[in-house]
């Protein structure tokens, strides 16, 4: 399986996060209990899926180690440039 480029993973994770938050806000704004439950559950599913996506695919393209905490442009495990 070919790894997904790091910039694509970042863009997709931000997009999924925003979709999850929007679904939850729409659920709160619907005014009905059914809408609240359905949209809140859908929002939580998207957010949990986003977390799983980040854990699986947010990795260094050189060594394959997870990059949960990035504070620089270099991999904390192998030291290679990430961008």
WONORHU-V959144 format. One record per helix or strand of 3 or more residues. SS is the DSSP state (@ for helix, = for strand). FROM is the first residue (numbers start at 1). LEN is the number of residues. If there is no record, write none. Layout:
# WONORHU-V959144
ss:SS from:FROM len:LEN
ss:SS from:FROM len:LEN
This chain:
# WONORHU-V959144
ss:@ from:6 len:24
ss:@ from:33 len:25
